[in-house]
């Protein structure tokens, strides 16, 4: 069983992505399905984007100030770091 996802995208970006998929011989829908599956399984993450939600930025800045003061949350490895950032 499958479901349908509808989202808005800039027409130029869509055209460029579909052109690239076609040049690689892969249906664009297949790429999107694979990306969604990989993201769901933790194999693919979000790239850093130009805009960070203001509420997340405020939390990160607060934690940074605490760390500068020697107080914040100490993390031992990248796994703990990723879990901590996700929970913010």
C-alpha positions in Angstrom: 0.0 0.0 0.0 1.2 3.5 -0.8 0.2 7.1 0.0 0.7 10.3 -1.9 2.7 13.3 -0.7 2.0 16.8 -2.1 4.4 19.7 -1.5 5.3 23.0 -3.0 8.5 23.5 -4.9 10.0 26.2 -7.1 9.2 25.3 -10.7 12.8 25.9 -11.7 14.1 23.6 -9.1 11.6 20.9 -10.1 12.5 21.2 -13.7 16.3 21.1 -13.0 15.8 18.0 -10.7 13.7 16.2 -13.2 16.2 16.9 -16.0 19.0 15.6 -13.8 17.1 12.4 -12.9 16.3 11.8 -16.6 19.9 12.3 -17.6 20.9 9.6 -14.9 18.1 7.3 -16.2 16.2 7.4 -12.9 12.6 8.4 -12.5 12.4 11.5 -10.3 9.7 9.9 -8.2 12.0 6.9 -7.5 14.6 9.3 -6.2 12.1 11.0 -3.9 10.8 7.7 -2.5 14.4 6.5 -1.8 15.3 9.8 -0.1 12.2 9.6 2.1 13.0 6.0 3.0 16.6 6.8 3.8 15.6 9.8 5.9 13.0 7.7 7.8 15.7 5.1 8.6 18.3 7.7 9.6 20.5 7.1 6.6 20.1 10.6 5.3 19.9 13.9 7.3 19.0 17.4 6.5 21.7 19.6 5.1 22.5 22.8 6.8 20.2 25.5 5.4 20.5 29.3 5.3 17.6 29.7 7.7 17.3 28.2 11.1 14.0 28.4 12.9 14.3 31.2 15.4 13.2 29.1 18.4 15.9 26.5 17.6 18.5 29.2 17.2 17.6 30.7 20.6 18.0 27.3 22.2 21.4 26.6 20.5 22.7 30.1 21.5 21.6 29.5 25.1 23.4 26.2 25.2 26.5 27.7 23.7 26.5 30.5 26.4 26.2 27.8 29.1 29.1 25.8 27.6 31.2 29.0 27.5 30.5 29.4 31.2 31.5 25.8 31.9 27.9 24.8 32.7 26.1 23.3 29.7 25.4 19.8 28.7 28.6 17.7 28.3 28.5 15.2 25.5 30.9 12.4 25.0 30.5 11.5 21.3 28.7 12.5 18.1 25.8 10.1 18.8 25.0 11.9 22.0 25.4 15.2 20.2 22.9 14.3 17.5 20.4 13.1 20.0 20.8 16.2 22.1 20.3 18.5 19.1 17.3 16.6 17.9 15.7 17.1 21.4 16.2 20.8 21.4 
